[in-house]
Amino acid sequence: MFTTLIGRFPTETELDHYISARISSVLKDYFDSTRDFGKRHEKYIEKKRQRLAAAKGTPQKPTNIRTFYKENELEKYSEIHNVLNGMMSNPEKYTEKEWQEAIIDVLLLLYPKYICVLPNVEIMDLYSKKKRYLDYLFIDTNENTDIVETKKPSAECLLRKTPYRDNYVPMTELSGAMMQI
């Protein structure tokens, strides 16, 4: 009985959905482009009710497993999109370390094949005979490795403002990051 009672309390996710729904309901009166988070909140509450009913032993209509995962994947990608949009709306608010952690989390959600993430990996540069450091080394299930070099986002670090022979060329910071890898 006690666990049933605890299960009925709102979770952190439910509170996040509720807050987003309330904020969007206020903002949509002032801005036409505001997304409606109320439907997501209602969907979450319905799933919670179904879980609670299943825990009580109430038979539920069987769910098509593909439909279940398709819906959850959509929610996963929407949440990733929301997090990145939120961070991009005010990039100076976050440190480079916070950017790195967020990007690593996103990459691990998008590519679940990775089984290990190693930060600040030391390697030997055979050409210059110097020690170099990788931001992150990802290892996947087939023992393949991927190098991830993260930078704090800035529109000014991608392309030069003036074209060179009708092409916009990368700025030094972008070229430097590519060369690091």
Backbone as JSON, one array per atom type, in Angstrom:
{
  "sequence": "MFTTLIGRFPTETELDHYISARISSVLKDYFDSTRDFGKRHEKYIEKKRQRLAAAKGTPQKPTNIRTFYKENELEKYSEIHNVLNGMMSNPEKYTEKEWQEAIIDVLLLLYPKYICVLPNVEIMDLYSKKKRYLDYLFIDTNENTDIVETKKPSAECLLRKTPYRDNYVPMTELSGAMMQI",
  "N": [[0.81, -1.19, 0.0], [1.94, 1.24, 0.79], [3.95, 1.66, -1.19], [2.31, 1.96, -3.39], [1.05, 4.34, -2.74], [3.29, 6.09, -2.77], [3.95, 5.84, -5.47], [1.96, 7.33, -6.65], [2.6, 9.96, -6.27], [3.84, 12.97, -7.85], [6.43, 12.66, -10.27], [9.79, 13.81, -11.01], [10.0, 14.16, -13.75], [7.28, 14.35, -14.44], [6.65, 16.75, -13.15], [8.3, 18.49, -14.6], [7.07, 18.28, -17.14], [4.58, 19.34, -16.47], [5.24, 21.98, -15.69], [6.3, 22.97, -18.11], [3.97, 22.77, -19.66], [2.27, 24.6, -18.34], [3.72, 27.01, -18.66], [3.79, 27.21, -21.47], [1.05, 27.46, -21.95], [0.51, 29.99, -20.91], [2.22, 31.61, -22.46], [1.28, 31.2, -25.07], [-0.87, 32.85, -25.35], [0.25, 35.23, -25.96], [2.17, 34.86, -27.94], [2.21, 33.55, -31.18], [3.71, 31.4, -32.11], [4.24, 29.59, -30.1], [4.86, 26.39, -28.75], [2.6, 23.74, -27.9], [2.7, 22.32, -24.93], [0.94, 21.07, -23.35], [-0.37, 18.8, -24.33], [1.67, 16.9, -24.31], [2.05, 16.67, -21.57], [-0.45, 15.64, -20.77], [-0.37, 13.19, -22.12], [1.76, 11.96, -20.79], [0.67, 11.74, -18.19], [-1.44, 9.98, -18.72], [0.0, 7.66, -19.45], [1.2, 7.16, -17.01], [-1.02, 6.61, -15.42], [-1.81, 4.21, -16.65], [0.39, 2.6, -16.05], [0.18, 2.5, -13.24], [-2.3, 1.25, -13.01], [-1.69, -1.2, -14.16], [0.13, -2.12, -12.3], [-1.55, -2.6, -10.18], [-2.81, -4.8, -11.04], [-4.84, -4.62, -12.84], [-6.15, -5.53, -15.91], [-4.7, -4.48, -18.95], [-5.07, -3.05, -22.22], [-3.27, -4.7, -24.7], [-0.2, -3.38, -25.89], [1.08, -2.48, -29.04], [4.32, -3.29, -29.71], [6.1, -2.03, -31.49], [4.78, 0.4, -31.97], [4.79, 1.45, -29.39], [7.59, 1.88, -28.93], [8.15, 3.59, -31.05], [6.67, 5.88, -30.38], [7.98, 6.56, -28.01], [10.55, 7.07, -28.96], [10.1, 9.32, -30.52], [9.41, 11.13, -28.52], [11.86, 11.16, -27.18], [13.61, 12.34, -29.1], [12.35, 14.81, -29.38], [12.73, 15.88, -26.84], [15.54, 16.04, -26.74], [15.9, 17.93, -28.76], [14.59, 20.14, -27.57], [16.23, 20.59, -25.31], [18.71, 21.25, -26.53], [17.95, 23.49, -28.05], [17.21, 25.2, -25.97], [19.69, 25.58, -24.71], [21.11, 26.74, -26.81], [19.81, 29.14, -27.06], [20.87, 30.83, -25.2], [23.9, 30.8, -25.14], [26.13, 31.79, -23.72], [25.6, 31.43, -21.1], [26.43, 28.98, -20.25], [29.23, 26.97, -19.28], [32.23, 25.78, -20.95], [32.67, 23.15, -20.16], [30.11, 22.37, -19.28], [28.79, 22.45, -21.74], [30.18, 20.41, -23.06], [29.44, 18.15, -21.5], [26.66, 18.11, -21.98], [26.57, 17.7, -24.76], [27.84, 15.23, -24.97], [26.0, 13.62, -23.58], [23.82, 13.84, -25.36], [24.92, 12.67, -27.68], [25.3, 10.05, -26.77], [22.66, 9.29, -26.38], [21.67, 9.47, -28.98], [23.27, 7.66, -30.34], [23.35, 4.7, -29.31], [25.19, 2.7, -29.51], [27.64, 3.07, -28.37], [29.81, 1.99, -25.83], [31.6, 2.87, -24.05], [33.02, 5.86, -22.81], [35.74, 7.85, -22.88], [37.26, 10.45, -21.23], [39.51, 13.21, -21.93], [41.85, 11.95, -23.17], [45.14, 10.85, -23.46], [47.38, 10.88, -26.16], [50.04, 9.88, -28.38], [51.55, 11.97, -30.67], [52.75, 10.96, -33.56], [54.05, 12.28, -35.61], [55.0, 14.79, -34.73], [56.15, 14.04, -32.41], [55.05, 14.63, -29.93], [53.03, 14.76, -26.96], [49.54, 14.58, -27.13], [46.14, 15.59, -26.44], [42.91, 14.24, -26.41], [39.57, 15.44, -26.44], [37.39, 13.66, -26.02], [37.12, 10.13, -26.26], [35.31, 7.78, -27.88], [34.14, 4.51, -27.57], [32.82, 1.85, -29.37], [30.47, -0.95, -29.65], [31.71, -2.69, -31.38], [34.35, -2.34, -30.93], [35.36, -0.17, -32.27], [36.67, 3.13, -32.53], [35.81, 6.52, -31.9], [36.63, 9.91, -32.24], [35.94, 12.76, -30.36], [35.8, 16.13, -30.44], [35.03, 18.89, -28.7], [33.58, 22.13, -28.81], [32.68, 25.3, -27.49], [29.64, 26.67, -28.6], [29.4, 29.09, -31.21], [28.34, 31.44, -33.48], [30.08, 33.02, -34.83], [32.38, 31.57, -35.17], [32.32, 29.79, -37.25], [32.07, 30.33, -40.22], [33.73, 32.6, -42.43], [32.82, 36.04, -42.84], [33.01, 37.3, -45.27], [33.08, 36.27, -48.67], [35.39, 34.05, -50.34], [36.41, 33.8, -53.49], [33.71, 33.35, -54.27], [32.94, 31.55, -52.3], [32.24, 30.69, -48.95], [34.55, 30.41, -46.55], [35.9, 28.31, -43.91], [36.43, 29.61, -40.61], [39.35, 30.3, -38.6], [39.11, 29.02, -36.06], [37.32, 26.87, -36.5], [38.7, 25.46, -38.51], [40.97, 24.87, -37.02], [39.93, 23.15, -35.03], [39.17, 21.0, -36.62], [41.68, 20.22, -37.52], [42.85, 19.45, -35.13], [41.56, 17.07, -34.62]],
  "CA": [[0.0, 0.0, 0.0], [2.82, 2.41, 0.87], [4.58, 1.88, -2.5], [1.26, 2.47, -4.27], [0.91, 5.75, -2.39], [4.47, 6.79, -3.28], [3.86, 5.83, -6.93], [0.99, 8.32, -7.1], [3.19, 11.29, -6.18], [4.44, 13.38, -9.13], [7.87, 12.47, -10.45], [10.47, 15.0, -11.52], [9.61, 14.29, -15.16], [5.91, 14.85, -14.48], [6.7, 18.16, -12.79], [8.87, 19.2, -15.75], [6.02, 18.35, -18.16], [3.55, 20.25, -15.98], [5.78, 23.34, -15.76], [6.34, 23.33, -19.54], [2.58, 22.95, -20.11], [1.77, 25.86, -17.78], [4.42, 28.13, -19.3], [3.33, 27.34, -22.86], [-0.33, 27.94, -21.97], [0.55, 31.43, -20.69], [2.9, 32.27, -23.58], [0.56, 31.11, -26.35], [-1.78, 34.0, -25.43], [1.01, 36.39, -26.43], [2.99, 34.52, -29.1], [1.56, 32.53, -32.01], [4.6, 30.29, -32.43], [4.52, 28.8, -28.91], [4.44, 24.99, -28.82], [1.65, 23.32, -26.88], [3.24, 21.23, -24.14], [-0.15, 20.47, -22.58], [-0.65, 17.46, -24.85], [2.72, 16.01, -23.79], [1.76, 16.45, -20.15], [-1.59, 14.73, -20.7], [0.1, 11.87, -22.57], [2.57, 11.41, -19.7], [-0.25, 11.38, -17.1], [-2.16, 8.78, -19.15], [0.92, 6.53, -19.33], [1.39, 6.9, -15.59], [-2.24, 5.92, -14.97], [-1.76, 2.84, -17.16], [1.39, 1.87, -15.25], [-0.39, 2.27, -11.91], [-3.36, 0.25, -13.15], [-1.03, -2.48, -14.4], [0.73, -2.55, -11.04], [-2.63, -3.1, -9.33], [-3.3, -6.05, -11.6], [-5.92, -4.35, -13.78], [-5.69, -5.86, -17.26], [-4.6, -3.37, -19.9], [-5.08, -3.4, -23.63], [-1.88, -4.9, -25.1], [0.37, -2.33, -26.74], [1.95, -2.9, -30.11], [5.66, -2.92, -29.25], [6.68, -1.03, -32.41], [4.12, 1.69, -31.71], [5.29, 1.93, -28.11], [8.94, 2.42, -29.07], [8.11, 4.73, -31.98], [6.21, 7.03, -29.6], [9.02, 6.95, -27.06], [11.65, 7.65, -29.73], [9.68, 10.68, -30.87], [9.55, 11.93, -27.29], [13.3, 11.31, -26.92], [14.16, 13.34, -30.02], [11.77, 16.12, -29.03], [13.4, 16.37, -25.62], [16.91, 16.44, -27.14], [15.73, 19.19, -29.5], [14.27, 21.19, -26.6], [17.42, 20.88, -24.49], [19.7, 21.96, -27.34], [17.4, 24.83, -28.35], [17.33, 25.99, -24.74], [21.1, 25.94, -24.51], [21.53, 27.64, -27.89], [19.18, 30.46, -26.92], [21.73, 31.64, -24.35], [25.11, 29.97, -25.02], [27.1, 32.33, -22.76], [25.17, 31.02, -19.76], [27.02, 27.68, -19.94], [30.67, 26.84, -19.42], [32.59, 24.79, -21.97], [32.5, 21.83, -19.54], [28.68, 22.06, -19.33], [28.5, 22.15, -23.15], [30.72, 19.08, -23.35], [28.6, 17.14, -20.86], [25.37, 18.05, -22.68], [26.78, 17.1, -26.09], [28.13, 13.81, -24.75], [24.71, 12.99, -23.28], [23.04, 13.77, -26.6], [25.53, 11.67, -28.56], [25.02, 8.71, -26.24], [21.25, 8.99, -26.64], [21.48, 9.28, -30.42], [24.05, 6.5, -30.8], [23.5, 3.81, -28.16], [26.2, 1.68, -29.78], [28.85, 3.33, -27.59], [29.82, 1.3, -24.54], [32.58, 3.51, -23.18], [33.44, 7.21, -23.17], [36.95, 8.2, -22.12], [37.57, 11.87, -21.35], [40.89, 13.7, -21.83], [42.73, 10.82, -23.47], [46.48, 11.23, -23.93], [47.91, 10.08, -27.27], [51.34, 10.35, -28.87], [51.56, 12.44, -32.04], [53.93, 10.34, -34.14], [54.73, 13.19, -36.52], [55.73, 15.84, -34.0], [56.72, 13.4, -31.21], [54.5, 15.33, -28.77], [51.8, 14.21, -26.39], [48.33, 15.35, -27.43], [44.99, 15.18, -25.64], [41.6, 14.24, -27.06], [38.5, 15.76, -25.5], [36.71, 12.41, -25.69], [37.29, 8.96, -27.13], [34.14, 6.91, -27.77], [34.38, 3.13, -28.01], [31.51, 1.23, -29.62], [30.35, -2.38, -29.38], [32.63, -3.43, -32.26], [35.69, -1.87, -30.57], [35.76, 0.97, -33.08], [36.78, 4.35, -31.72], [35.5, 7.81, -32.51], [37.2, 11.04, -31.51], [35.01, 13.87, -30.26], [36.41, 17.39, -30.0], [33.9, 19.79, -28.49], [33.84, 23.56, -28.67], [31.51, 26.08, -27.1], [29.09, 27.17, -29.87], [29.43, 30.5, -31.54], [28.1, 31.62, -34.91], [31.22, 33.72, -35.4], [33.55, 30.71, -35.34], [32.12, 28.82, -38.32], [32.47, 30.76, -41.56], [34.08, 34.02, -42.57], [31.7, 36.86, -43.29], [33.18, 37.65, -46.68], [33.43, 35.08, -49.46], [36.64, 33.94, -51.08], [36.07, 33.2, -54.78], [32.3, 32.95, -54.18], [32.75, 30.51, -51.29], [32.48, 31.09, -47.57], [35.54, 29.46, -46.03], [35.88, 28.18, -42.46], [37.3, 30.49, -39.83], [40.5, 29.61, -38.0], [38.72, 28.16, -34.96], [36.75, 25.64, -37.06], [39.81, 24.74, -39.16], [41.84, 24.36, -35.95], [39.28, 22.0, -34.4], [39.28, 19.88, -37.57], [43.07, 19.77, -37.54], [43.1, 18.75, -33.87], [41.08, 15.69, -34.78]],
  "C": [[0.87, 1.26, 0.0], [3.49, 2.7, -0.47], [3.56, 2.39, -3.51], [1.06, 3.97, -4.03], [2.07, 6.57, -2.94], [4.41, 6.9, -4.8], [2.89, 6.87, -7.48], [1.51, 9.74, -7.0], [3.8, 11.67, -7.53], [5.94, 13.15, -9.14], [8.47, 13.78, -10.95], [10.09, 15.24, -12.99], [8.2, 14.85, -15.28], [5.87, 16.34, -14.14], [7.26, 19.0, -13.93], [7.83, 19.36, -16.86], [4.95, 19.36, -17.74], [4.01, 21.71, -16.1], [5.81, 23.82, -17.21], [4.93, 23.6, -20.07], [2.02, 24.28, -19.61], [2.4, 27.06, -18.47], [3.92, 28.31, -20.73], [1.89, 27.84, -22.92], [-0.4, 29.45, -21.73], [1.12, 32.14, -21.91], [2.1, 32.24, -24.88], [-0.5, 32.2, -26.48], [-1.08, 35.22, -26.01], [1.81, 36.13, -27.7], [2.32, 33.38, -29.87], [2.41, 31.28, -32.17], [4.91, 29.39, -31.23], [4.0, 27.38, -29.08], [3.51, 24.66, -27.67], [2.21, 22.1, -26.14], [2.16, 20.54, -23.31], [-0.45, 19.05, -23.02], [0.4, 16.46, -24.35], [2.48, 15.67, -22.33], [0.62, 15.46, -19.98], [-1.19, 13.31, -21.1], [0.9, 11.19, -21.46], [1.67, 10.94, -18.56], [-1.01, 10.1, -17.46], [-1.26, 7.54, -19.04], [1.13, 6.15, -17.87], [0.17, 6.17, -15.03], [-2.24, 4.46, -15.41], [-0.77, 2.0, -16.36], [0.85, 1.53, -13.86], [-1.47, 1.2, -11.96], [-2.76, -1.13, -13.37], [-0.41, -3.02, -13.12], [-0.32, -3.1, -10.09], [-3.19, -4.42, -9.84], [-4.47, -5.86, -12.54], [-5.44, -4.68, -15.18], [-5.73, -4.63, -18.18], [-4.66, -3.91, -21.32], [-3.62, -3.58, -24.06], [-1.42, -3.83, -26.09], [1.23, -2.97, -27.82], [3.36, -2.41, -29.78], [6.33, -1.91, -30.18], [6.1, 0.34, -32.18], [4.66, 2.29, -30.41], [6.68, 2.57, -28.26], [9.0, 3.6, -30.03], [7.68, 5.99, -31.23], [7.29, 7.51, -28.63], [10.23, 7.55, -27.77], [11.32, 9.09, -30.11], [9.83, 11.61, -29.67], [11.03, 12.17, -26.97], [13.9, 12.4, -27.81], [13.61, 14.73, -29.75], [12.46, 16.71, -27.82], [14.83, 16.81, -25.92], [16.85, 17.78, -27.86], [15.47, 20.35, -28.54], [15.47, 21.58, -25.77], [18.43, 21.69, -25.29], [19.22, 23.36, -27.72], [17.51, 25.74, -27.14], [18.75, 26.46, -24.49], [21.56, 26.93, -25.58], [20.92, 29.03, -27.77], [20.01, 31.39, -26.05], [23.05, 30.91, -24.11], [26.11, 30.49, -24.0], [26.8, 31.9, -21.33], [25.9, 29.75, -19.3], [28.54, 27.71, -20.13], [30.97, 25.81, -20.51], [32.4, 23.37, -21.43], [31.01, 21.42, -19.56], [28.23, 21.74, -20.75], [28.97, 20.74, -23.47], [29.82, 18.0, -22.76], [27.25, 16.99, -21.57], [25.52, 17.36, -24.03], [27.07, 15.61, -25.96], [26.85, 13.06, -24.44], [23.87, 12.81, -24.54], [23.6, 12.7, -27.53], [25.25, 10.25, -28.07], [23.56, 8.32, -26.41], [21.0, 8.7, -28.12], [22.15, 8.01, -30.94], [24.3, 5.55, -29.62], [24.54, 2.7, -28.36], [27.45, 1.87, -28.93], [28.74, 2.69, -26.21], [30.77, 1.96, -23.55], [32.93, 4.89, -23.72], [34.61, 7.56, -22.26], [37.25, 9.68, -22.31], [39.06, 12.14, -21.27], [41.92, 12.6, -22.03], [44.06, 11.34, -24.04], [46.91, 10.29, -25.06], [49.26, 10.67, -27.69], [51.19, 10.74, -30.34], [52.85, 11.94, -32.67], [54.71, 11.27, -35.06], [55.56, 14.23, -35.79], [56.4, 15.31, -32.73], [56.28, 14.13, -29.94], [53.3, 14.56, -28.25], [50.66, 15.16, -26.71], [47.19, 14.81, -26.57], [43.71, 15.29, -26.46], [40.56, 14.64, -26.03], [37.82, 14.47, -25.04], [37.05, 11.35, -26.73], [36.11, 8.05, -26.85], [34.53, 5.53, -28.29], [33.02, 2.47, -28.18], [31.57, -0.28, -29.4], [31.26, -3.24, -30.25], [34.09, -3.04, -32.03], [36.24, -0.82, -31.53], [35.82, 2.19, -32.17], [36.43, 5.57, -32.56], [36.06, 8.9, -31.61], [36.18, 12.17, -31.52], [35.76, 15.06, -29.67], [35.27, 18.38, -29.89], [34.39, 21.22, -28.33], [32.55, 24.23, -28.22], [30.96, 26.74, -28.37], [29.17, 28.69, -29.99], [29.26, 30.62, -33.05], [29.32, 32.25, -35.58], [32.42, 32.8, -35.65], [33.4, 29.73, -36.51], [32.68, 29.29, -39.67], [32.81, 32.25, -41.55], [32.92, 34.78, -43.18], [31.8, 37.22, -44.78], [33.61, 36.42, -47.47], [34.82, 35.2, -50.09], [36.32, 33.16, -52.35], [34.67, 32.58, -54.75], [32.04, 31.8, -53.21], [33.02, 31.1, -49.91], [33.36, 30.03, -46.93], [35.48, 29.42, -44.5], [36.82, 29.19, -41.79], [38.37, 29.64, -39.16], [40.09, 28.65, -36.9], [38.14, 26.83, -35.44], [37.84, 24.81, -37.73], [40.72, 24.12, -38.1], [41.25, 23.15, -35.28], [39.36, 20.78, -35.31], [40.7, 19.34, -37.59], [43.44, 19.04, -36.24], [42.7, 17.29, -33.99], [41.96, 14.94, -35.75]]
}
